Amino acid sequence: MRTDEGTTRRTLLKGAAWSVPAVAAAAAVPARAASCLPCEGYEVVQTFEKQTGAWQYRDTITVTHCGEAISLQGVVVTVKFSNPADFDHATNADGMTTSYDPATGVLTATSTTSDTSMYFSGAIGHGNDDTHLVTGTVSLQVPGCDGFVIENRPFAVQVVKN
C-alpha cells in the first residue's frame, strides 16, 4: 500500500524502528549527567597490600568522582573498624596526616597531597588465628561539599598473619 507521497507502509515501519534506538540513547544521557553532580558520584577504593611482618598491611586509598580519579588535596577519609583491636596505629603515612582513637576504632586521614592516591601502613588484624576478617565502614568528605559525600560504607578484608 502506498501513501499519497509514494511511501510504502513497510518504509514507514523501517524508519520508525531506526528512530527508537536514537531516542533511547538520547534519554540515557540526562540520567548519566544527573549522577555526576558536584557532590554526588564519589567512590572510595581501598587496596590492602600485605607488608613484611606479622599483620602488617598497607592501605592505599584512591577517590573517584564519576569514574575519574581526583586530586586528594583536602579530602578527609574516616575509617571506623568494627573491632577497635583490629588496627594498631598508622605508620608510614604518605600524603596524609592521620589520627587514630583506639577506644573507638576510628582512623581519620586528611590528605596533604594533590596526588590521586594516599596510603598508610599499620598492623591490621590481631588474634590467635593465621587469618582474620577485618570489617568496618569508610566515610568521605571532600572540599566544597557540606558533610559526607559517602557515609558509613561497609568494607571487609581477609588479612593474614604472615
N, C-alpha and C positions, 0 to 999 in steps of 0.2 A: 504494500500500500504506500502511496506517495502523498506527501503533503502538498499544499499549494506552491511551495517554493521548490519542490522537486527533491525533498529529503525523505528517505525511507524511514520507517519505524525502527528498523534494525540500526541505522546510523544514529538515530536519536538515543537508543539504548546504549550503544557503544560509547558515545560521548558522555552519557551520564555515568557509566561505570568508571571511566577515566577521571571524572571530576571528584568522585568520592575520596580516593586517597589524598588528593591535594588538599581537600578541606580538612581531613583528619590530621594531616601533618601540620597544617596551619593552626589547628586548635591546640595541638600539643605544645606549641611554643610559649603561649602565656603561662601554662602550668609550670614549665621549667623556670621561666623568669620569676615567677612568684616564689619559688623555693630558694632563690638567690638574693633575697632581700639582705640589706647590710648586716642585720643582727640575727639572721637565720641561715641555716645550711652549713653549720660548723660540725666538724668531726675531730675527735682526738684519737690518734693512733699511738699505742704504747707497744714497744718492742722490747721484750725481756731477753737479754742475752746472758748466758752463763759465763762467769768470770772464774779465774783461778781462786781456789779457797772454798771451804765449805760454805754453802748457802750464799755465795757472793754472786750478785747479778747486776747488770747494767740495764737501766730502763731508759730507752730513747723515746722521746716524746716529739711527735710531729702534729701540727694542726692544719687542717684543710678547711677551706671555705668554698663550697660548691665544687668540690673535687680538686681544687688547686691548693698546693702548699702555700702557706702565707708566712710572712715575716713574723717572728715571735716577740718582737720588741714590746715590752709591757704586758704580755699575756701572763695570766695567773692560772696555774693548774693546781687543783686541790685533789689529792688522793687520800681517801679515807679507807684504811684497811679494816675489814670486818673484825679481825682479831689483832689488837694492837701489838701483840708479841710477834706477829708475822714480819715486822720490819724493825730493824735496829736503829739505824740512822743513815743519813745521806752522806756519802763521801765522794770526793772527786766530782763535784757538781760542775758541769761545764755549760756556760751560757745562762746560768740562773743563780739566784740566791735561794736557799732552802731553809725552812724551819720545820721541825718535827716535834709534835707533842706525843710522847709515848703513852700518856694516860688515855688519850682519846684515839690514838692511831691515825692522826691527821698529819699529812705531809703537805706543806704549801710550797710551791716552786714558782718564783717570779722570774720571768725571762729578762735577761740583761743584754740580749743579742738580737740583731736583726736577721740572724740565720733562720733557716726553716726547721731546724731541729735543735733540741737541747737534751741533755741526759744527766742522770745521777747514778751513782753506784752505791750499793749498800748490801747489808745482809738481809735477804728476803727469805722467810720461811724458817721456822725452827721446829724442833721436835725430835723424837726418837727414831722416826722412820726415815728411810732414804729419800722419799718423795713427800711432797706436801702441797695441798691445794691452797693457794692464796686467793682470797676474794676481797672485794671491796667496791667502792664507787669512785668515779672521777667526775669532777666538775670543772668548768672552764669559764673564765672571764676574759674578755678582750677589750682593748681600749676603744672608746666611742660607743659602747653598748652598756646600758644600765643592767646591773645584776648579772646573773649567769646566762650564757648562751647555751651551755649544756649543764644540767644539774643532776647529780647523783646517778650517772650512767653506770650500771654494773660492769665489773670485769672479773675474770677468773683466769689464773695461770697456774699450771702444774710446775712446781720447781723441784729440783733435785739437789741433794746434799753435796755430792762430789761431781 
